[in-house]
Amino acid sequence: MHATVGDRLHVHSRSVGLDENIGEILEVRGSEGAPPYLVRFPDGHEGLVYPGPTSLVKPRTPESPRLKDSAPAR
């Protein structure tokens, strides 16, 4: 898995009926784009993520808006 700052991390649910979780990668802490990633989710929560097998990194495009956060993370 390879990511850069601004990419989107999609974490797909392993349970039926639950939505995927999408966050914006703020920092790449591994070498050469490898995990872990500091990710901000739309609710403003930030966390250090080691993506699992249900995760996918999608590159940021010029049209991609930044994810909205309702409140700054603490």
PDB file of N, H, CA, C and O in Angstrom:
ATOM      1  N   MET A   1       0.854  -1.172   0.000  1.00  0.00           N
ATOM      2  CA  MET A   1       0.000   0.000   0.000  1.00  0.00           C
ATOM      3  C   MET A   1       0.896   1.230   0.000  1.00  0.00           C
ATOM      4  O   MET A   1       1.894   1.283   0.719  1.00  0.00           O
ATOM      5  N   HIS A   2       0.533   2.215  -0.811  1.00  0.00           N
ATOM      6  H   HIS A   2      -0.277   2.171  -1.395  1.00  0.00           H
ATOM      7  CA  HIS A   2       1.317   3.436  -0.949  1.00  0.00           C
ATOM      8  C   HIS A   2       0.376   4.630  -0.912  1.00  0.00           C
ATOM      9  O   HIS A   2      -0.679   4.606  -1.547  1.00  0.00           O
ATOM     10  N   ALA A   3       0.745   5.673  -0.179  1.00  0.00           N
ATOM     11  H   ALA A   3       1.602   5.692   0.337  1.00  0.00           H
ATOM     12  CA  ALA A   3      -0.101   6.860  -0.083  1.00  0.00           C
ATOM     13  C   ALA A   3       0.759   8.109   0.013  1.00  0.00           C
ATOM     14  O   ALA A   3       1.941   8.049   0.352  1.00  0.00           O
ATOM     15  N   THR A   4       0.137   9.241  -0.293  1.00  0.00           N
ATOM     16  H   THR A   4      -0.824   9.290  -0.568  1.00  0.00           H
ATOM     17  CA  THR A   4       0.754  10.544  -0.104  1.00  0.00           C
ATOM     18  C   THR A   4      -0.250  11.427   0.624  1.00  0.00           C
ATOM     19  O   THR A   4      -1.440  11.116   0.677  1.00  0.00           O
ATOM     20  N   VAL A   5       0.234  12.519   1.178  1.00  0.00           N
ATOM     21  H   VAL A   5       1.201  12.772   1.134  1.00  0.00           H
ATOM     22  CA  VAL A   5      -0.636  13.452   1.890  1.00  0.00           C
ATOM     23  C   VAL A   5      -1.729  13.946   0.947  1.00  0.00           C
ATOM     24  O   VAL A   5      -1.457  14.330  -0.190  1.00  0.00           O
ATOM     25  N   GLY A   6      -2.967  13.932   1.435  1.00  0.00           N
ATOM     26  H   GLY A   6      -3.188  13.620   2.359  1.00  0.00           H
ATOM     27  CA  GLY A   6      -4.106  14.388   0.641  1.00  0.00           C
ATOM     28  C   GLY A   6      -4.898  13.253   0.019  1.00  0.00           C
ATOM     29  O   GLY A   6      -6.033  13.453  -0.412  1.00  0.00           O
ATOM     30  N   ASP A   7      -4.307  12.053  -0.033  1.00  0.00           N
ATOM     31  H   ASP A   7      -3.385  11.891   0.318  1.00  0.00           H
ATOM     32  CA  ASP A   7      -5.050  10.898  -0.558  1.00  0.00           C
ATOM     33  C   ASP A   7      -6.187  10.547   0.386  1.00  0.00           C
ATOM     34  O   ASP A   7      -6.210  10.988   1.535  1.00  0.00           O
ATOM     35  N   ARG A   8      -7.132   9.749  -0.105  1.00  0.00           N
ATOM     36  H   ARG A   8      -7.113   9.390  -1.038  1.00  0.00           H
ATOM     37  CA  ARG A   8      -8.268   9.288   0.689  1.00  0.00           C
ATOM     38  C   ARG A   8      -8.045   7.832   1.092  1.00  0.00           C
ATOM     39  O   ARG A   8      -7.626   7.005   0.281  1.00  0.00           O
ATOM     40  N   LEU A   9      -8.329   7.539   2.345  1.00  0.00           N
ATOM     41  H   LEU A   9      -8.668   8.211   3.004  1.00  0.00           H
ATOM     42  CA  LEU A   9      -8.273   6.167   2.822  1.00  0.00           C
ATOM     43  C   LEU A   9      -9.711   5.680   2.979  1.00  0.00           C
ATOM     44  O   LEU A   9     -10.473   6.217   3.783  1.00  0.00           O
ATOM     45  N   HIS A  10     -10.070   4.669   2.210  1.00  0.00           N
ATOM     46  H   HIS A  10      -9.451   4.234   1.557  1.00  0.00           H
ATOM     47  CA  HIS A  10     -11.400   4.068   2.278  1.00  0.00           C
ATOM     48  C   HIS A  10     -11.278   2.777   3.081  1.00  0.00           C
ATOM     49  O   HIS A  10     -10.549   1.863   2.698  1.00  0.00           O
ATOM     50  N   VAL A  11     -11.996   2.714   4.195  1.00  0.00           N
ATOM     51  H   VAL A  11     -12.588   3.457   4.507  1.00  0.00           H
ATOM     52  CA  VAL A  11     -12.000   1.515   5.024  1.00  0.00           C
ATOM     53  C   VAL A  11     -13.383   0.885   4.865  1.00  0.00           C
ATOM     54  O   VAL A  11     -14.369   1.392   5.399  1.00  0.00           O
ATOM     55  N   HIS A  12     -13.444  -0.213   4.132  1.00  0.00           N
ATOM     56  H   HIS A  12     -12.643  -0.625   3.698  1.00  0.00           H
ATOM     57  CA  HIS A  12     -14.712  -0.875   3.849  1.00  0.00           C
ATOM     58  C   HIS A  12     -15.147  -1.697   5.056  1.00  0.00           C
ATOM     59  O   HIS A  12     -14.322  -2.300   5.743  1.00  0.00           O
ATOM     60  N   SER A  13     -16.453  -1.712   5.301  1.00  0.00           N
ATOM     61  H   SER A  13     -17.122  -1.222   4.743  1.00  0.00           H
ATOM     62  CA  SER A  13     -17.000  -2.473   6.416  1.00  0.00           C
ATOM     63  C   SER A  13     -16.971  -3.957   6.118  1.00  0.00           C
ATOM     64  O   SER A  13     -17.150  -4.385   4.977  1.00  0.00           O
ATOM     65  N   ARG A  14     -16.742  -4.734   7.162  1.00  0.00           N
ATOM     66  H   ARG A  14     -16.596  -4.387   8.089  1.00  0.00           H
ATOM     67  CA  ARG A  14     -16.775  -6.196   7.011  1.00  0.00           C
ATOM     68  C   ARG A  14     -18.135  -6.744   7.423  1.00  0.00           C
ATOM     69  O   ARG A  14     -18.349  -7.957   7.410  1.00  0.00           O
ATOM     70  N   SER A  15     -19.064  -5.845   7.791  1.00  0.00           N
ATOM     71  H   SER A  15     -18.890  -4.860   7.801  1.00  0.00           H
ATOM     72  CA  SER A  15     -20.403  -6.258   8.194  1.00  0.00           C
ATOM     73  C   SER A  15     -21.438  -5.696   7.232  1.00  0.00           C
ATOM     74  O   SER A  15     -21.306  -4.566   6.761  1.00  0.00           O
ATOM     75  N   VAL A  16     -22.456  -6.476   6.945  1.00  0.00           N
ATOM     76  H   VAL A  16     -22.563  -7.393   7.329  1.00  0.00           H
ATOM     77  CA  VAL A  16     -23.528  -6.038   6.054  1.00  0.00           C
ATOM     78  C   VAL A  16     -24.293  -4.901   6.712  1.00  0.00           C
ATOM     79  O   VAL A  16     -24.603  -4.955   7.902  1.00  0.00           O
ATOM     80  N   GLY A  17     -24.597  -3.872   5.928  1.00  0.00           N
ATOM     81  H   GLY A  17     -24.345  -3.828   4.962  1.00  0.00           H
ATOM     82  CA  GLY A  17     -25.402  -2.758   6.416  1.00  0.00           C
ATOM     83  C   GLY A  17     -24.624  -1.604   7.004  1.00  0.00           C
ATOM     84  O   GLY A  17     -25.208  -0.562   7.301  1.00  0.00           O
ATOM     85  N   LEU A  18     -23.328  -1.754   7.182  1.00  0.00           N
ATOM     86  H   LEU A  18     -22.853  -2.601   6.941  1.00  0.00           H
ATOM     87  CA  LEU A  18     -22.516  -0.661   7.706  1.00  0.00           C
ATOM     88  C   LEU A  18     -21.798   0.028   6.554  1.00  0.00           C
ATOM     89  O   LEU A  18     -21.343  -0.619   5.611  1.00  0.00           O
ATOM     90  N   ASP A  19     -21.704   1.356   6.646  1.00  0.00           N
ATOM     91  H   ASP A  19     -22.074   1.882   7.412  1.00  0.00           H
ATOM     92  CA  ASP A  19     -21.051   2.136   5.596  1.00  0.00           C
ATOM     93  C   ASP A  19     -19.538   2.048   5.706  1.00  0.00           C
ATOM     94  O   ASP A  19     -18.987   1.717   6.756  1.00  0.00           O
ATOM     95  N   GLU A  20     -18.876   2.357   4.582  1.00  0.00           N
ATOM     96  H   GLU A  20     -19.323   2.627   3.729  1.00  0.00           H
ATOM     97  CA  GLU A  20     -17.425   2.456   4.629  1.00  0.00           C
ATOM     98  C   GLU A  20     -17.051   3.752   5.321  1.00  0.00           C
ATOM     99  O   GLU A  20     -17.855   4.682   5.387  1.00  0.00           O
ATOM    100  N   ASN A  21     -15.849   3.815   5.830  1.00  0.00           N
ATOM    101  H   ASN A  21     -15.196   3.060   5.776  1.00  0.00           H
ATOM    102  CA  ASN A  21     -15.337   4.999   6.484  1.00  0.00           C
ATOM    103  C   ASN A  21     -14.274   5.592   5.567  1.00  0.00           C
ATOM    104  O   ASN A  21     -13.369   4.883   5.127  1.00  0.00           O
ATOM    105  N   ILE A  22     -14.380   6.890   5.278  1.00  0.00           N
ATOM    106  H   ILE A  22     -15.115   7.465   5.636  1.00  0.00           H
ATOM    107  CA  ILE A  22     -13.429   7.556   4.383  1.00  0.00           C
ATOM    108  C   ILE A  22     -12.743   8.674   5.144  1.00  0.00           C
ATOM    109  O   ILE A  22     -13.398   9.510   5.767  1.00  0.00           O
ATOM    110  N   GLY A  23     -11.422   8.684   5.088  1.00  0.00           N
ATOM    111  H   GLY A  23     -10.889   8.005   4.582  1.00  0.00           H
ATOM    112  CA  GLY A  23     -10.665   9.734   5.750  1.00  0.00           C
ATOM    113  C   GLY A  23      -9.608  10.309   4.836  1.00  0.00           C
ATOM    114  O   GLY A  23      -9.241   9.706   3.827  1.00  0.00           O
ATOM    115  N   GLU A  24      -9.124  11.482   5.202  1.00  0.00           N
ATOM    116  H   GLU A  24      -9.422  11.971   6.022  1.00  0.00           H
ATOM    117  CA  GLU A  24      -8.068  12.147   4.432  1.00  0.00           C
ATOM    118  C   GLU A  24      -6.727  11.923   5.118  1.00  0.00           C
ATOM    119  O   GLU A  24      -6.599  12.137   6.323  1.00  0.00           O
ATOM    120  N   ILE A  25      -5.741  11.499   4.361  1.00  0.00           N
ATOM    121  H   ILE A  25      -5.845  11.325   3.381  1.00  0.00           H
ATOM    122  CA  ILE A  25      -4.417  11.242   4.922  1.00  0.00           C
ATOM    123  C   ILE A  25      -3.699  12.570   5.135  1.00  0.00           C
ATOM    124  O   ILE A  25      -3.471  13.335   4.198  1.00  0.00           O
ATOM    125  N   LEU A  26      -3.349  12.819   6.398  1.00  0.00           N
ATOM    126  H   LEU A  26      -3.534  12.197   7.159  1.00  0.00           H
ATOM    127  CA  LEU A  26      -2.687  14.065   6.762  1.00  0.00           C
ATOM    128  C   LEU A  26      -1.170  13.910   6.822  1.00  0.00           C
ATOM    129  O   LEU A  26      -0.429  14.837   6.494  1.00  0.00           O
ATOM    130  N   GLU A  27      -0.715  12.726   7.247  1.00  0.00           N
ATOM    131  H   GLU A  27      -1.316  11.974   7.514  1.00  0.00           H
ATOM    132  CA  GLU A  27       0.727  12.441   7.340  1.00  0.00           C
ATOM    133  C   GLU A  27       0.969  10.995   6.958  1.00  0.00           C
ATOM    134  O   GLU A  27       0.159  10.113   7.242  1.00  0.00           O
ATOM    135  N   VAL A  28       2.092  10.771   6.314  1.00  0.00           N
ATOM    136  H   VAL A  28       2.750  11.487   6.083  1.00  0.00           H
ATOM    137  CA  VAL A  28       2.552   9.412   6.020  1.00  0.00           C
ATOM    138  C   VAL A  28       3.768   9.193   6.898  1.00  0.00           C
ATOM    139  O   VAL A  28       4.789   9.860   6.730  1.00  0.00           O
ATOM    140  N   ARG A  29       3.661   8.257   7.837  1.00  0.00           N
ATOM    141  H   ARG A  29       2.832   7.715   7.973  1.00  0.00           H
ATOM    142  CA  ARG A  29       4.745   8.061   8.802  1.00  0.00           C
ATOM    143  C   ARG A  29       5.658   6.898   8.467  1.00  0.00           C
ATOM    144  O   ARG A  29       6.713   6.747   9.082  1.00  0.00           O
ATOM    145  N   GLY A  30       5.276   6.077   7.507  1.00  0.00           N
ATOM    146  H   GLY A  30       4.418   6.200   7.007  1.00  0.00           H
ATOM    147  CA  GLY A  30       6.130   4.984   7.074  1.00  0.00           C
ATOM    148  C   GLY A  30       7.083   5.467   5.994  1.00  0.00           C
ATOM    149  O   GLY A  30       6.958   6.587   5.498  1.00  0.00           O
ATOM    150  N   SER A  31       8.022   4.629   5.638  1.00  0.00           N
ATOM    151  H   SER A  31       8.124   3.720   6.041  1.00  0.00           H
ATOM    152  CA  SER A  31       8.975   5.003   4.596  1.00  0.00           C
ATOM    153  C   SER A  31       8.371   4.767   3.216  1.00  0.00           C
ATOM    154  O   SER A  31       7.657   3.788   2.997  1.00  0.00           O
ATOM    155  N   GLU A  32       8.662   5.660   2.305  1.00  0.00           N
ATOM    156  H   GLU A  32       9.242   6.455   2.482  1.00  0.00           H
ATOM    157  CA  GLU A  32       8.243   5.566   0.901  1.00  0.00           C
ATOM    158  C   GLU A  32       6.743   5.364   0.730  1.00  0.00           C
ATOM    159  O   GLU A  32       6.318   4.579  -0.118  1.00  0.00           O
ATOM    160  N   GLY A  33       5.932   6.068   1.530  1.00  0.00           N
ATOM    161  H   GLY A  33       6.278   6.706   2.218  1.00  0.00           H
ATOM    162  CA  GLY A  33       4.480   6.027   1.387  1.00  0.00           C
ATOM    163  C   GLY A  33       3.794   4.882   2.090  1.00  0.00           C
ATOM    164  O   GLY A  33       2.592   4.678   1.920  1.00  0.00           O
ATOM    165  N   ALA A  34       4.538   4.134   2.876  1.00  0.00           N
ATOM    166  H   ALA A  34       5.515   4.300   3.015  1.00  0.00           H
ATOM    167  CA  ALA A  34       3.968   2.983   3.583  1.00  0.00           C
ATOM    168  C   ALA A  34       3.282   3.418   4.877  1.00  0.00           C
ATOM    169  O   ALA A  34       3.579   4.491   5.402  1.00  0.00           O
ATOM    170  N   PRO A  35       2.363   2.592   5.398  1.00  0.00           N
ATOM    171  CA  PRO A  35       1.705   2.885   6.679  1.00  0.00           C
ATOM    172  C   PRO A  35       2.729   2.919   7.808  1.00  0.00           C
ATOM    173  O   PRO A  35       3.831   2.389   7.669  1.00  0.00           O
ATOM    174  N   PRO A  36       2.361   3.544   8.925  1.00  0.00           N
ATOM    175  CA  PRO A  36       1.040   4.034   9.304  1.00  0.00           C
ATOM    176  C   PRO A  36       0.769   5.420   8.739  1.00  0.00           C
ATOM    177  O   PRO A  36       1.679   6.133   8.316  1.00  0.00           O
ATOM    178  N   TYR A  37      -0.524   5.782   8.746  1.00  0.00           N
ATOM    179  H   TYR A  37      -1.263   5.203   9.090  1.00  0.00           H
ATOM    180  CA  TYR A  37      -0.977   7.077   8.251  1.00  0.00           C
ATOM    181  C   TYR A  37      -1.739   7.802   9.357  1.00  0.00           C
ATOM    182  O   TYR A  37      -2.507   7.191  10.100  1.00  0.00           O
ATOM    183  N   LEU A  38      -1.520   9.108   9.457  1.00  0.00           N
ATOM    184  H   LEU A  38      -0.896   9.605   8.854  1.00  0.00           H
ATOM    185  CA  LEU A  38      -2.362   9.936  10.315  1.00  0.00           C
ATOM    186  C   LEU A  38      -3.525  10.368   9.444  1.00  0.00           C
ATOM    187  O   LEU A  38      -3.328  11.002   8.407  1.00  0.00           O
ATOM    188  N   VAL A  39      -4.743  10.026   9.863  1.00  0.00           N
ATOM    189  H   VAL A  39      -4.903   9.511  10.705  1.00  0.00           H
ATOM    190  CA  VAL A  39      -5.931  10.229   9.030  1.00  0.00           C
ATOM    191  C   VAL A  39      -6.958  11.057   9.785  1.00  0.00           C
ATOM    192  O   VAL A  39      -7.167  10.856  10.981  1.00  0.00           O
ATOM    193  N   ARG A  40      -7.609  12.006   9.074  1.00  0.00           N
ATOM    194  H   ARG A  40      -7.439  12.169   8.102  1.00  0.00           H
ATOM    195  CA  ARG A  40      -8.734  12.779   9.629  1.00  0.00           C
ATOM    196  C   ARG A  40     -10.010  12.299   8.957  1.00  0.00           C
ATOM    197  O   ARG A  40     -10.099  12.219   7.732  1.00  0.00           O
ATOM    198  N   PHE A  41     -10.990  11.982   9.785  1.00  0.00           N
ATOM    199  H   PHE A  41     -10.918  12.046  10.780  1.00  0.00           H
ATOM    200  CA  PHE A  41     -12.287  11.529   9.300  1.00  0.00           C
ATOM    201  C   PHE A  41     -13.274  12.690   9.300  1.00  0.00           C
ATOM    202  O   PHE A  41     -13.034  13.694   9.971  1.00  0.00           O
ATOM    203  N   PRO A  42     -14.382  12.578   8.561  1.00  0.00           N
ATOM    204  CA  PRO A  42     -15.326  13.699   8.424  1.00  0.00           C
ATOM    205  C   PRO A  42     -15.882  14.246   9.744  1.00  0.00           C
ATOM    206  O   PRO A  42     -16.275  15.411   9.803  1.00  0.00           O
ATOM    207  N   ASP A  43     -15.923  13.434  10.795  1.00  0.00           N
ATOM    208  H   ASP A  43     -15.605  12.488  10.748  1.00  0.00           H
ATOM    209  CA  ASP A  43     -16.433  13.922  12.081  1.00  0.00           C
ATOM    210  C   ASP A  43     -15.377  14.717  12.852  1.00  0.00           C
ATOM    211  O   ASP A  43     -15.643  15.185  13.960  1.00  0.00           O
ATOM    212  N   GLY A  44     -14.170  14.876  12.270  1.00  0.00           N
ATOM    213  H   GLY A  44     -13.953  14.496  11.370  1.00  0.00           H
ATOM    214  CA  GLY A  44     -13.105  15.647  12.898  1.00  0.00           C
ATOM    215  C   GLY A  44     -12.117  14.797  13.673  1.00  0.00           C
ATOM    216  O   GLY A  44     -11.071  15.292  14.091  1.00  0.00           O
ATOM    217  N   HIS A  45     -12.433  13.532  13.869  1.00  0.00           N
ATOM    218  H   HIS A  45     -13.283  13.130  13.529  1.00  0.00           H
ATOM    219  CA  HIS A  45     -11.538  12.624  14.585  1.00  0.00           C
ATOM    220  C   HIS A  45     -10.276  12.368  13.776  1.00  0.00           C
ATOM    221  O   HIS A  45     -10.344  12.147  12.567  1.00  0.00           O
ATOM    222  N   GLU A  46      -9.120  12.398  14.443  1.00  0.00           N
ATOM    223  H   GLU A  46      -9.064  12.577  15.425  1.00  0.00           H
ATOM    224  CA  GLU A  46      -7.856  12.064  13.805  1.00  0.00           C
ATOM    225  C   GLU A  46      -7.278  10.850  14.508  1.00  0.00           C
ATOM    226  O   GLU A  46      -7.377  10.723  15.728  1.00  0.00           O
ATOM    227  N   GLY A  47      -6.676   9.962  13.735  1.00  0.00           N
ATOM    228  H   GLY A  47      -6.595  10.065  12.744  1.00  0.00           H
ATOM    229  CA  GLY A  47      -6.085   8.780  14.330  1.00  0.00           C
ATOM    230  C   GLY A  47      -4.969   8.221  13.481  1.00  0.00           C
ATOM    231  O   GLY A  47      -4.899   8.456  12.275  1.00  0.00           O
ATOM    232  N   LEU A  48      -4.094   7.471  14.137  1.00  0.00           N
ATOM    233  H   LEU A  48      -4.150   7.280  15.117  1.00  0.00           H
ATOM    234  CA  LEU A  48      -3.005   6.788  13.456  1.00  0.00           C
ATOM    235  C   LEU A  48      -3.552   5.446  12.976  1.00  0.00           C
ATOM    236  O   LEU A  48      -4.021   4.643  13.783  1.00  0.00           O
ATOM    237  N   VAL A  49      -3.495   5.201  11.681  1.00  0.00           N
ATOM    238  H   VAL A  49      -3.114   5.853  11.025  1.00  0.00           H
ATOM    239  CA  VAL A  49      -4.146   4.036  11.085  1.00  0.00           C
ATOM    240  C   VAL A  49      -3.112   3.139  10.405  1.00  0.00           C
ATOM    241  O   VAL A  49      -2.277   3.594   9.624  1.00  0.00           O
ATOM    242  N   TYR A  50      -3.198   1.869  10.724  1.00  0.00           N
ATOM    243  H   TYR A  50      -3.877   1.499  11.358  1.00  0.00           H
ATOM    244  CA  TYR A  50      -2.474   0.820  10.022  1.00  0.00           C
ATOM    245  C   TYR A  50      -3.534   0.092   9.195  1.00  0.00           C
ATOM    246  O   TYR A  50      -4.200  -0.795   9.730  1.00  0.00           O
ATOM    247  N   PRO A  51      -3.718   0.425   7.919  1.00  0.00           N
ATOM    248  CA  PRO A  51      -4.813  -0.132   7.130  1.00  0.00           C
ATOM    249  C   PRO A  51      -4.762  -1.657   7.030  1.00  0.00           C
ATOM    250  O   PRO A  51      -3.696  -2.262   6.914  1.00  0.00           O
ATOM    251  N   GLY A  52      -5.940  -2.246   7.079  1.00  0.00           N
ATOM    252  H   GLY A  52      -6.806  -1.755   7.174  1.00  0.00           H
ATOM    253  CA  GLY A  52      -6.065  -3.693   6.961  1.00  0.00           C
ATOM    254  C   GLY A  52      -6.452  -4.094   5.543  1.00  0.00           C
ATOM    255  O   GLY A  52      -6.410  -3.279   4.622  1.00  0.00           O
ATOM    256  N   PRO A  53      -6.831  -5.371   5.377  1.00  0.00           N
ATOM    257  CA  PRO A  53      -7.138  -5.892   4.041  1.00  0.00           C
ATOM    258  C   PRO A  53      -8.407  -5.321   3.420  1.00  0.00           C
ATOM    259  O   PRO A  53      -8.616  -5.468   2.216  1.00  0.00           O
ATOM    260  N   THR A  54      -9.255  -4.676   4.208  1.00  0.00           N
ATOM    261  H   THR A  54      -9.085  -4.556   5.186  1.00  0.00           H
ATOM    262  CA  THR A  54     -10.475  -4.084   3.646  1.00  0.00           C
ATOM    263  C   THR A  54     -10.290  -2.607   3.313  1.00  0.00           C
ATOM    264  O   THR A  54     -11.263  -1.911   3.022  1.00  0.00           O
ATOM    265  N   SER A  55      -9.055  -2.126   3.352  1.00  0.00           N
ATOM    266  H   SER A  55      -8.264  -2.691   3.588  1.00  0.00           H
ATOM    267  CA  SER A  55      -8.769  -0.707   3.104  1.00  0.00           C
ATOM    268  C   SER A  55      -8.210  -0.488   1.705  1.00  0.00           C
ATOM    269  O   SER A  55      -7.598  -1.375   1.110  1.00  0.00           O
ATOM    270  N   LEU A  56      -8.439   0.721   1.197  1.00  0.00           N
ATOM    271  H   LEU A  56      -8.936   1.442   1.680  1.00  0.00           H
ATOM    272  CA  LEU A  56      -7.988   1.099  -0.135  1.00  0.00           C
ATOM    273  C   LEU A  56      -7.586   2.566  -0.114  1.00  0.00           C
ATOM    274  O   LEU A  56      -8.302   3.397   0.445  1.00  0.00           O
ATOM    275  N   VAL A  57      -6.459   2.888  -0.713  1.00  0.00           N
ATOM    276  H   VAL A  57      -5.878   2.212  -1.167  1.00  0.00           H
ATOM    277  CA  VAL A  57      -6.025   4.281  -0.836  1.00  0.00           C
ATOM    278  C   VAL A  57      -6.378   4.763  -2.234  1.00  0.00           C
ATOM    279  O   VAL A  57      -6.020   4.133  -3.228  1.00  0.00           O
ATOM    280  N   LYS A  58      -7.091   5.898  -2.301  1.00  0.00           N
ATOM    281  H   LYS A  58      -7.382   6.410  -1.493  1.00  0.00           H
ATOM    282  CA  LYS A  58      -7.421   6.509  -3.587  1.00  0.00           C
ATOM    283  C   LYS A  58      -6.696   7.838  -3.668  1.00  0.00           C
ATOM    284  O   LYS A  58      -6.836   8.675  -2.777  1.00  0.00           O
ATOM    285  N   PRO A  59      -5.914   8.046  -4.738  1.00  0.00           N
ATOM    286  CA  PRO A  59      -5.164   9.301  -4.876  1.00  0.00           C
ATOM    287  C   PRO A  59      -6.082  10.508  -4.943  1.00  0.00           C
ATOM    288  O   PRO A  59      -7.190  10.444  -5.476  1.00  0.00           O
ATOM    289  N   ARG A  60      -5.599  11.601  -4.393  1.00  0.00           N
ATOM    290  H   ARG A  60      -4.700  11.653  -3.960  1.00  0.00           H
ATOM    291  CA  ARG A  60      -6.342  12.852  -4.464  1.00  0.00           C
ATOM    292  C   ARG A  60      -6.218  13.409  -5.869  1.00  0.00           C
ATOM    293  O   ARG A  60      -5.142  13.385  -6.466  1.00  0.00           O
ATOM    294  N   THR A  61      -7.321  13.906  -6.386  1.00  0.00           N
ATOM    295  H   THR A  61      -8.195  13.926  -5.900  1.00  0.00           H
ATOM    296  CA  THR A  61      -7.317  14.548  -7.691  1.00  0.00           C
ATOM    297  C   THR A  61      -7.493  16.046  -7.482  1.00  0.00           C
ATOM    298  O   THR A  61      -7.925  16.467  -6.409  1.00  0.00           O
ATOM    299  N   PRO A  62      -7.169  16.859  -8.481  1.00  0.00           N
ATOM    300  CA  PRO A  62      -7.352  18.311  -8.328  1.00  0.00           C
ATOM    301  C   PRO A  62      -8.795  18.691  -8.007  1.00  0.00           C
ATOM    302  O   PRO A  62      -9.041  19.720  -7.378  1.00  0.00           O
ATOM    303  N   GLU A  63      -9.753  17.862  -8.437  1.00  0.00           N
ATOM    304  H   GLU A  63      -9.553  17.026  -8.948  1.00  0.00           H
ATOM    305  CA  GLU A  63     -11.167  18.165  -8.190  1.00  0.00           C
ATOM    306  C   GLU A  63     -11.610  17.726  -6.796  1.00  0.00           C
ATOM    307  O   GLU A  63     -12.683  18.126  -6.345  1.00  0.00           O
ATOM    308  N   SER A  64     -10.812  16.915  -6.107  1.00  0.00           N
ATOM    309  H   SER A  64      -9.940  16.591  -6.474  1.00  0.00           H
ATOM    310  CA  SER A  64     -11.199  16.386  -4.794  1.00  0.00           C
ATOM    311  C   SER A  64     -11.227  17.500  -3.760  1.00  0.00           C
ATOM    312  O   SER A  64     -10.206  18.140  -3.506  1.00  0.00           O
ATOM    313  N   PRO A  65     -12.384  17.733  -3.167  1.00  0.00           N
ATOM    314  CA  PRO A  65     -12.420  18.735  -2.098  1.00  0.00           C
ATOM    315  C   PRO A  65     -11.822  18.148  -0.831  1.00  0.00           C
ATOM    316  O   PRO A  65     -11.801  16.930  -0.654  1.00  0.00           O
ATOM    317  N   ARG A  66     -11.343  19.004   0.041  1.00  0.00           N
ATOM    318  H   ARG A  66     -11.360  19.994  -0.102  1.00  0.00           H
ATOM    319  CA  ARG A  66     -10.878  18.518   1.340  1.00  0.00           C
ATOM    320  C   ARG A  66     -12.082  18.034   2.122  1.00  0.00           C
ATOM    321  O   ARG A  66     -13.179  18.573   1.983  1.00  0.00           O
ATOM    322  N   LEU A  67     -11.877  17.019   2.942  1.00  0.00           N
ATOM    323  H   LEU A  67     -10.985  16.581   3.054  1.00  0.00           H
ATOM    324  CA  LEU A  67     -12.976  16.516   3.762  1.00  0.00           C
ATOM    325  C   LEU A  67     -13.346  17.561   4.796  1.00  0.00           C
ATOM    326  O   LEU A  67     -12.475  18.180   5.408  1.00  0.00           O
ATOM    327  N   LYS A  68     -14.632  17.753   4.986  1.00  0.00           N
ATOM    328  H   LYS A  68     -15.339  17.250   4.489  1.00  0.00           H
ATOM    329  CA  LYS A  68     -15.107  18.714   5.980  1.00  0.00           C
ATOM    330  C   LYS A  68     -14.992  18.084   7.358  1.00  0.00           C
ATOM    331  O   LYS A  68     -15.260  16.896   7.538  1.00  0.00           O
ATOM    332  N   ASP A  69     -14.591  18.895   8.326  1.00  0.00           N
ATOM    333  H   ASP A  69     -14.373  19.860   8.180  1.00  0.00           H
ATOM    334  CA  ASP A  69     -14.629  18.410   9.690  1.00  0.00           C
ATOM    335  C   ASP A  69     -15.449  19.401  10.503  1.00  0.00           C
ATOM    336  O   ASP A  69     -15.280  20.615  10.387  1.00  0.00           O
ATOM    337  N   SER A  70     -16.329  18.869  11.318  1.00  0.00           N
ATOM    338  H   SER A  70     -16.466  17.883  11.412  1.00  0.00           H
ATOM    339  CA  SER A  70     -17.255  19.709  12.063  1.00  0.00           C
ATOM    340  C   SER A  70     -16.567  20.430  13.207  1.00  0.00           C
ATOM    341  O   SER A  70     -16.994  21.517  13.597  1.00  0.00           O
ATOM    342  N   ALA A  71     -15.525  19.852  13.743  1.00  0.00           N
ATOM    343  H   ALA A  71     -15.179  18.969  13.426  1.00  0.00           H
ATOM    344  CA  ALA A  71     -14.794  20.469  14.850  1.00  0.00           C
ATOM    345  C   ALA A  71     -13.355  20.009  14.785  1.00  0.00           C
ATOM    346  O   ALA A  71     -13.084  18.888  14.356  1.00  0.00           O
ATOM    347  N   PRO A  72     -12.428  20.852  15.201  1.00  0.00           N
ATOM    348  CA  PRO A  72     -11.032  20.413  15.187  1.00  0.00           C
ATOM    349  C   PRO A  72     -10.829  19.271  16.162  1.00  0.00           C
ATOM    350  O   PRO A  72     -11.446  19.239  17.227  1.00  0.00           O
ATOM    351  N   ALA A  73      -9.982  18.352  15.806  1.00  0.00           N
ATOM    352  H   ALA A  73      -9.481  18.378  14.941  1.00  0.00           H
ATOM    353  CA  ALA A  73      -9.678  17.214  16.669  1.00  0.00           C
ATOM    354  C   ALA A  73      -8.847  17.674  17.847  1.00  0.00           C
ATOM    355  O   ALA A  73      -8.100  18.648  17.750  1.00  0.00           O
ATOM    356  N   ARG A  74      -8.977  16.980  18.949  1.00  0.00           N
ATOM    357  H   ARG A  74      -9.584  16.190  19.028  1.00  0.00           H
ATOM    358  CA  ARG A  74      -8.224  17.354  20.149  1.00  0.00           C
ATOM    359  C   ARG A  74      -7.255  16.293  20.503  1.00  0.00           C
ATOM    360  O   ARG A  74      -6.527  16.425  21.487  1.00  0.00           O
TER     361      ARG A  74
END
